[in-house]
């Protein structure tokens, strides 16, 4: 993960005024720190449960941010919204997934 980029976002006063965005960043930082501090091969049941909660929290925040962005984009920039729907990360049939799988394999 590009930690420096996230740190720069946290230092931006304009973004910090948006509490939901700040919460999203903090949940991502917490998750990455937890994952970096743990041996993911031999997790105890308690650590698995804690890690699962951290991942769910970050994913929920990211999903909320994406949905808010899509709502705003649909209202103000419909041409961007149409492209975003073609590259929708929540659509299993989105065209970009095929291209990503081809380059990832």
MOQUIRA-V899152 format. One record per pair of residues at least 24 apart in sequence whose ideal C-beta (glycine too) atoms are under 6 Angstrom apart, sorted by the first residue. I is the first residue (numbers start at 0). J is the second residue. D is the distance in whole Angstrom. If there is no record, write none. Layout:
# MOQUIRA-V899152
I:J:D ; I:J:D
This chain:
# MOQUIRA-V899152
0:31:6 ; 22:60:6 ; 23:60:4 ; 23:64:5 ; 26:56:5 ; 26:57:4 ; 26:60:5 ; 27:57:5 ; 30:57:5
